[in-house]
């Protein structure tokens, strides 16, 4: 993802800056998705693995990136607190 774009993006809910998910965070998220235990903030199950994602710097919300395009819709966010084995901040 373009660094300039990343620098201006923020969470649409709480206006917190975002950063790219680390490999360990991505692996933990995709493991939880595979296990069937992840829902969006709208309560919809997340069924497909995520190849790239953004997380708020307060580590509360995750947004997927599809083909290099951030999906920053409030109802598409994923609450990080539902991920039991989510790694600590890098």
Protein Blocks (a to p, Z undefined) as FASTA:
>chain_A
ZZklmmmgccfklopacddddfklmmmmmmmmmnopaccfkopacfbdcfbdcddfklma
ccddeehiacfbfklpccfklpmklccdZZ
